[in-house]
């Protein structure tokens, strides 16, 4: 019964230049543009903006 999911896997890259990445999912119908989240970067030891990469 499980149909095709409209959610796709994306990678979030740290803007602090540490190379740290998160992976998450997003619904491309609701958010067709690239997303940005403020998350914790354990390498930089602070919260920074993470941008979606393709």
N, C-alpha and C positions, 0 to 999 in steps of 0.2 A: 504494500500500500504506500510505501514511502516513494513519493515522486521526486522529480528533479528539484533540487534546492535552488532558489534564486540568490543564495548567498555565495560569494566567491572568497577565496583565501587571498589576503593581501599581506604585504610586508611593510612594516613601519621602520624607517631608518632614523637614527638619532641625528639631530642637527649640531650636536656638540663635537662631532668629528671623531668620536670614539669607535665608531663602527658597530655599535651595539644595535640589535634589531629585535623587534617583537613581531609575531605573526598573529593575525586575527582574521575575522571574516566581516564582510559588509554586504548589504543589499544594494546592488548596483542600480535598481530601479529608484530607490529613495535617495541615493547619494551617487549620482553618476560622475561627479567631479572627484578629484583627489582629496583625501581627508587629512587633517592634522589633529594630533592629540598631544596634550601635555602629560607626559608620563615620566616615571623615575628611571634614570640611567645609572645603573650600579657602578659603571666604570668611572663616570664623572662624579658620582655620589651626590646628585642633585636632580631636580625635576627640569626637564628640557622639552622642547617641542620635537615630536617625531612626525615625519612626513611620509606619506605613502609612496612607495617605489613600485615600478612595474617590471 
